[in-house]
Structures are given as C-alpha cells and as structure tokens.
Amino acid sequence: MAEDKIVSTIKKVMPSVVSIVISKHLEDLEKEIPPELYPFLPMGPTGPQLQIPDALIDKRGMVKIGGGSGFVVQSEGLVLTNKHVINDPKAEYTVITDDGRKFLAEIVCRDPINDVAIIRIQTKNLTAVKLGDASRLELGQSVIAIGNALGIFKNTVSLGIVSGLSRSISAQADPQAPPQEMRGLIQTDAAINPGNSGGPLVNLDGSAIGINAAIVFGAQNIGFAIPINAAKRDLEDLKKYGRIRRPLLGVRYVTIDDNLKEKMSLPVSYGALILKESPTDHGVVPGSPADKAGLKEKDIILSLNSSKIDRDHPIQDYLENMNVGEVINLVVLRNRKELKLKVALSERR
C-alpha cells in the first residue's frame, strides 16, 4: 500500500534529521536594539534592557532566538542545512539529534551562491540520508518534507508533490537582509514552515532530493527547496579542496528583455547589460577575470559558449555548471559592434 511506503520512508529518514537551535548572548541582543525602540524598553545601568522569559536564558546568559533544521549526510557528523539558518557570526548553533543528544555545531563552509551550508558535530556512527538526483524529478512526483517546524515542533512531516521545477524567486532571510535571487528551485505543495528550513525534501525511496528553503508568505501550499545536486557539488568540493569552490566571472549586470530594451533604448532585447549597482560600485570587478579579459561597463554579453543569454538563461545559470579555471567564450556587443572574448574563470571568494 502507498501509505505503508510513506510510513516506511519516514521511519527510514527520521533518525538523520536534526534540529538546530540558534542562541545569542543577552548582551549582544541588547546592543542590537534599534534606537526607535528605546522609549518602549526599561532602562538599565548600561542602557535599554530586554525583558526575556527565564526559560529562554541558560546559565551562561545565552538566549534562544530561533531554530532551524538540518540532516546528516555523513555518519561522522557532517550535516547539511541552509546558509540563512547559520548566517549570524555572533550566534551559537546547537544541533539536537533525533535521540535528543546536543552538540555545539562547527560551521565548516557556506556556499557563496546557493542557500546551502555545511556544519559538523563531534560524534560518530550517525545515520546519514542517501542523496538522490534532483535532475530526474518529474512534476506530480510524491515528496516528503521533514524538519523542525517553527523551531518548536520537532521532526514535523508533511506530504506533497513536486508542483514545479526550475523556479526562481527573490527571498529575504529577514526583513533587514537584502533580497537574494534563488534560481533552479523545486516547488512543492508539501507544507514548509520557517523552522523547516534546512530539513530534507525526500522522495518515497527515502533519498534527499532537496533542502527545504523558502515559503511564500500569504500563499498556501507553495514551498521551495534547493535541488540536492547543488549540495552534492559542495560536498565534493569540501572533500577535494577543503572548501567550496565556485567560479567567478566578475560582472554586475541586468538581464535584458523587451521592456528594458525600450526603456533604455538598447539595440537588442536579450543579453546581459553590465552596470554598476551603486555610484561607488563597479560594473566590472577590478582584477576579476572579466576585467582581465577587457570587458567594460555598458557592454552587453550576448552569449556564453554559444548559448544565448536571456531571462530564462542568465549568466549565473551557466556558471553553476562550470569549474574554476575553465575558459569560456563570450560574444559581447560594444557600441553596436560584436566582439569575441575568452575569459578564464577564477575562484569566487
């Protein structure tokens, strides 16, 4: 029966799923109080003070401020989660395993492009999730999301289907953070809540095919997961180089469409227009591969390795499947004349 299969899969994966508790020193939290809130808070000897329930403060003065999820990918304590879950350099992260043990997490590396991070806990003989292949997913395929829902409800399970593939959204980890474009995502109607972030999205064989990452607030049954293939590449880099390596071209750009062509009176309706994002910025990063190859601001990159660049196929999508040191061929439009340039990609830092 299908129900037996689902129950069996959940029992298989559950021991690999962990909760991640985010804590900060009370003093650090009080330093981060926005000035506009000062009139509403009691004043102490060193300034405004937060009123926090004793249950949320441990003996060291650490305050629990949030939670997320993760899952074991190597039995020696290697855990996958989202980058935004462990993004605060001043926070402390505690991993709670399925059997209730607690470990202080060591941040091994963060993916500079994808919302993926790898952490380690000091223990062995953990149950690891098998990593699948997201490129073989099909619309309508059944999937299960597992995580620490809302940071409170441990190992929450939800069942759904793959509702869409290769989705793109603009997401924010919190209201103060700048928006980040996330591309190539798996869309699912399996319920994903804020605390589910970093937990696995698995198929009915129990293989992780995604990392739960985002939801659309105000919408029902719309959640997104990062394809597991991105994380598998990160794990391979970690094993081979001791860090995550991502190729860098070194340009800031906007992808051209019909609207931008008309608005800016451009000669083409596709390609990547190199522009700086602010007055103090650079459209072409100094010393980057693009700079060394002679690319300039207001150049339009028409194609990369003979593949057209447009809204559905931006530069970053092509770079995702390339390696540091790889030489790429660009066709560039400058002053209505086409140029052919070769660029050797360097490592993104």
C-alpha positions in Angstrom: 0.0 0.0 0.0 1.1 3.6 -0.7 0.5 4.5 3.0 2.8 1.8 4.2 5.5 3.1 1.8 5.2 6.6 3.2 5.4 5.4 6.8 8.4 3.2 6.0 10.2 6.1 4.3 9.6 8.5 7.2 11.0 5.9 9.7 14.0 5.5 7.5 14.8 9.2 7.2 13.8 10.5 10.6 16.9 9.4 12.5 19.0 11.6 10.2 17.1 14.8 10.7 18.4 17.2 13.3 17.1 20.4 15.0 19.3 23.5 15.1 18.9 25.9 18.0 20.1 29.4 17.4 21.3 31.3 20.6 23.0 34.6 21.3 24.4 36.4 24.4 21.9 38.6 26.1 24.4 41.5 26.0 24.8 41.1 22.2 21.0 41.2 21.7 20.7 44.4 23.8 23.4 46.0 21.6 21.3 45.3 18.6 18.1 47.0 19.8 17.1 49.7 17.3 17.1 53.2 18.7 13.4 53.7 17.8 12.5 51.0 20.4 14.4 52.7 23.3 11.3 54.6 24.6 9.4 51.4 25.0 12.0 49.4 27.0 13.1 49.6 30.6 16.5 51.3 31.1 19.3 49.6 33.0 22.7 50.8 34.1 24.2 50.3 30.6 21.2 51.2 28.5 17.8 49.7 27.4 17.2 46.2 28.6 15.2 43.3 27.0 12.6 41.5 29.1 13.1 37.9 28.2 11.4 34.9 30.0 13.9 33.0 32.2 13.0 29.8 30.3 14.7 31.2 27.2 18.0 32.1 29.0 20.5 29.4 30.0 23.1 29.6 32.8 25.7 31.2 30.5 23.3 34.1 29.6 22.6 32.6 26.2 19.1 33.4 24.8 17.4 31.1 22.3 16.4 33.3 19.4 15.3 30.8 16.7 15.6 27.4 15.2 16.0 25.5 12.0 16.6 22.1 10.7 19.3 20.0 9.1 20.1 16.5 8.1 23.1 14.2 8.5 24.9 13.4 5.2 28.0 11.6 6.6 27.9 9.4 9.7 31.0 11.2 11.1 28.9 14.2 12.0 28.6 16.2 8.7 25.2 18.0 8.4 23.6 20.0 5.6 21.4 23.0 6.3 20.5 26.4 4.8 23.1 29.2 4.8 20.5 31.6 6.2 19.9 29.3 9.2 23.5 29.8 10.4 24.3 33.2 8.9 24.8 35.2 12.1 28.5 35.3 13.0 27.7 36.3 16.6 25.3 33.4 17.2 25.9 30.0 18.7 24.4 26.9 17.0 23.4 23.8 18.9 22.5 20.6 17.0 20.0 18.3 18.6 20.0 14.8 17.1 16.9 12.6 16.8 17.7 10.8 20.0 17.9 14.0 22.0 21.7 14.5 22.2 23.0 18.1 22.0 26.2 19.1 20.2 27.8 22.5 19.5 28.0 23.0 15.8 31.1 23.9 13.9 30.5 25.9 10.7 32.5 24.2 8.0 31.6 26.2 5.0 28.8 28.3 3.4 28.0 28.2 -0.3 28.7 31.7 -1.7 25.9 31.4 -4.3 23.3 28.9 -3.1 21.5 28.9 0.3 23.5 25.9 1.4 25.8 25.4 4.4 27.7 22.5 5.9 28.2 22.1 9.6 29.9 19.5 11.7 29.2 18.0 15.1 31.7 15.9 17.1 30.2 12.5 17.1 30.3 9.3 15.0 28.0 6.5 13.9 25.1 8.7 12.9 22.5 7.6 10.3 23.1 9.5 7.1 20.4 10.3 4.5 21.1 8.9 1.0 21.5 11.8 -1.5 19.4 11.5 -4.7 19.4 13.2 -8.1 17.1 16.2 -8.4 17.6 16.4 -12.2 15.4 13.3 -12.5 12.4 14.7 -10.7 9.1 14.8 -12.5 6.0 17.0 -12.0 3.5 15.3 -9.7 6.1 13.1 -8.1 5.4 12.5 -4.4 7.8 14.1 -1.9 8.0 14.4 1.9 9.3 17.4 3.8 10.8 16.8 7.3 12.0 19.4 9.7 11.8 21.3 13.0 8.6 23.3 12.1 8.6 26.8 13.5 11.7 25.8 15.6 9.3 24.2 18.1 7.7 21.1 16.7 10.5 18.6 16.3 10.5 16.4 13.3 7.3 17.6 11.6 6.4 15.6 8.5 4.3 16.8 5.5 3.5 15.0 2.3 3.0 16.6 -1.1 4.0 16.6 -4.7 6.5 18.3 -7.0 4.4 21.3 -8.2 7.1 22.9 -10.3 10.7 22.8 -11.4 13.5 25.4 -12.1 11.6 28.1 -10.2 13.1 31.5 -9.5 12.2 33.7 -6.5 13.6 36.7 -4.7 13.9 35.9 -1.0 14.9 37.5 2.3 16.2 35.7 5.3 14.8 38.5 7.5 13.3 42.0 6.8 16.7 43.7 7.3 18.6 41.4 4.9 18.9 42.3 1.2 16.9 40.2 -1.2 18.6 37.3 -2.7 17.7 35.7 -6.1 17.3 32.0 -5.8 17.1 30.1 -9.0 16.5 26.5 -10.1 14.3 25.7 -7.1 11.9 22.8 -6.6 8.4 24.0 -5.9 6.2 21.7 -3.7 2.9 21.8 -2.0 4.3 19.9 1.0 3.9 22.2 3.9 7.2 24.1 4.6 7.3 26.4 7.6 10.1 28.8 8.8 11.6 26.2 11.1 11.7 23.6 8.4 14.5 25.5 6.7 17.4 23.2 6.2 15.5 20.0 6.5 15.4 17.4 3.8 12.8 17.0 1.0 12.9 13.3 0.2 11.3 11.0 -2.4 9.4 7.9 -1.5 12.6 5.9 -1.6 14.0 8.0 1.2 16.6 9.8 -0.8 17.1 13.5 -0.3 16.3 15.4 -3.5 16.2 18.9 -2.0 16.8 21.1 1.0 13.7 22.9 2.3 14.5 26.6 1.9 11.6 29.1 1.5 7.9 29.8 1.6 5.7 32.4 0.0 4.1 34.4 2.8 0.4 34.9 2.3 0.1 32.0 -0.1 -1.0 28.4 0.7 0.8 25.2 -0.5 3.7 27.0 -2.1 7.1 26.0 -0.8 10.5 25.8 -2.3 13.6 23.5 -1.9 17.1 23.8 -3.2 17.9 20.8 -5.5 20.2 18.4 -3.7 22.7 18.4 -6.7 24.0 21.8 -5.6 24.7 20.5 -2.1 26.3 17.3 -3.6 28.7 19.5 -5.5 29.6 21.4 -2.3 30.3 18.2 -0.5 32.6 17.1 -3.4 34.4 20.4 -3.2 34.8 20.1 0.5 36.3 16.6 0.2 38.6 17.5 -2.6 39.7 21.1 -1.7 38.7 21.5 1.9 36.3 24.4 0.9 33.5 25.2 -1.5 34.9 26.5 -4.9 32.6 28.5 -7.2 33.7 30.1 -10.5 33.8 33.9 -10.7 33.3 36.0 -13.9 33.3 39.3 -12.1 30.5 41.4 -13.7 27.3 43.0 -12.3 24.6 43.0 -14.8 20.9 43.2 -15.6 19.4 40.7 -18.0 17.7 42.5 -20.9 14.1 41.9 -22.0 11.7 43.8 -24.3 10.8 46.2 -21.5 14.4 47.1 -20.7 15.3 47.4 -24.3 12.5 50.0 -24.8 13.2 51.8 -21.5 17.0 52.2 -22.1 16.9 52.3 -26.0 19.1 49.3 -26.3 19.9 47.7 -29.6 18.9 44.1 -28.5 16.1 42.5 -26.5 18.4 39.9 -24.9 21.8 39.5 -23.2 23.3 40.8 -20.0 24.0 44.6 -19.7 27.0 45.3 -17.5 26.0 48.0 -15.0 27.3 49.1 -11.6 24.7 48.8 -8.7 25.7 52.0 -6.9 27.8 55.1 -7.5 30.7 53.6 -5.6 30.4 50.2 -7.2 32.0 48.7 -10.4 30.1 47.0 -13.2 33.3 45.1 -13.9 35.0 44.0 -10.7 38.7 45.2 -10.7 41.1 42.4 -11.1 38.5 39.9 -11.9 38.5 37.6 -15.0 36.1 39.9 -16.8 38.4 42.9 -16.1 41.5 41.0 -17.3 39.6 40.0 -20.5 38.7 43.6 -21.3 35.0 43.7 -20.5 33.7 47.2 -19.8 30.6 48.8 -18.2 27.7 49.1 -20.7 29.0 46.1 -22.7 26.2 43.6 -23.5 27.1 40.0 -23.2 25.0 38.2 -25.8 26.1 34.6 -25.4 28.3 32.3 -23.3 29.9 29.3 -25.1 27.4 29.9 -28.0 24.4 29.8 -25.6 22.1 32.8 -25.7 21.7 34.8 -22.5 18.2 35.9 -21.7 15.7 36.0 -18.8 15.3 32.2 -18.8 19.0 31.6 -19.2 21.0 34.2 -17.2 24.8 34.1 -16.8 24.6 32.6 -13.3 22.8 29.6 -14.5 25.6 28.8 -16.9 28.3 29.4 -14.3 26.6 27.0 -11.9 27.8 24.1 -14.1 31.3 25.3 -14.7 34.6 24.9 -12.9 37.3 27.3 -11.6 39.9 27.7 -14.2 37.6 26.9 -17.1 37.9 29.1 -20.2 34.7 30.4 -21.6 33.9 32.1 -24.9 31.8 35.3 -24.8 30.1 37.3 -27.6 29.9 40.9 -26.5 28.1 43.9 -28.1 30.0 47.1 -27.6 28.9 50.3 -29.4 26.8 48.1 -31.7 29.9 46.0 -32.7 30.3 42.4 -31.8 33.5 41.2 -30.0 34.6 37.7 -29.2 36.4 37.3 -25.9 37.9 34.4 -24.0 37.7 34.5 -20.2 39.4 32.2 -17.7 37.2 31.9 -14.6 38.8 32.3 -11.2 37.6 31.2 -7.8 34.9 33.3 -6.1 35.9 34.4 -2.6 
